[in-house]
Amino acid sequence: FRQEIWRYTDPERSGILWELLDERRRFRDYLEYVLKMPVMFIVRGGDWIPLGGISFREFLKNGYQGAQATLNDFELHLSTAFPEARLKQYLEIRGIDGQSAELIPSVAAFWKGILYDEKTRDKAWQLVASATREERQRLVEEVPRKGLQASLGKTPILEIARELVALSCASLGTQTTEEEGRSECVFLKRIQKAITDPGKSPAETLLEKWNNEWQGDIRQMLAYLRI
């Protein structure tokens, strides 16, 4: 439901940055996107001051009602960009928010496996590289409603998810140090057990428990979701 809500939230600062999907794009292109994005507010003396929709580039050049742009203003501005993936002091993958406690380390391990190895990044990209913009947009619309039953073009997203987890697991195995003694793929086993092996999203599992095991008992649901 959260993902569905974001589909209808401020298109100037949310959604997929289609122009940045080109492999020739650089950090500078993300910077340009942020500079032209309207500033929501700045903070001065504890007061939150709206800037009337001017871009950060305009604020940087001309100021606003006597206030001049600062580095703190820019860092705050970065946190008001809400695309699917955003750059701050790190790369933030936003669509994976709100996991159960046991899956929180699995998220970090999954992305470490995918992103920290060049060959794995290339293999992961090849799984989706041929998709058109229309197919990607259709996936964005389907995932909140269909979960792992959605498709990217003609390929079921569950199939892609299973391949991505396998790629990440193999990559983590090559990144293990002598001090660690074991691969961090152990955390991905939780994703496989809870999601990709049964082929159910966490939402589907929750709904099944609500309708069957819990019989609509809100106390059992709260206990299940407690962190």
Sequence and secondary structure as in RCSB ss.txt:
>XXXX:A:sequence
FRQEIWRYTDPERSGILWELLDERRRFRDYLEYVLKMPVMFIVRGGDWIPLGGISFREFLKNGYQGAQATLNDFE
LHLSTAFPEARLKQYLEIRGIDGQSAELIPSVAAFWKGILYDEKTRDKAWQLVASATREERQRLVEEVPRKGLQA
SLGKTPILEIARELVALSCASLGTQTTEEEGRSECVFLKRIQKAITDPGKSPAETLLEKWNNEWQGDIRQMLAYL
RI
>XXXX:A:secstr
 HHHHHTTS TTTEE  GGG STT  HHHHHHHHHHSB  EEEETTEEEE TT BHHHHHHH BTTB   HHHHH
HHHTT EESEEESSSEEEGGG S  GGGHHHHHHHHHHHHS HHHHHHHHHTTTT  HHHHHHHHHHHHHHGGG 
EETTEEHHHHHHHHHHHHHHHHHHH  TTT S GGGGHHHHIIIIITTT  HHHHHHHIIIIISTT HHHHHHHH
  
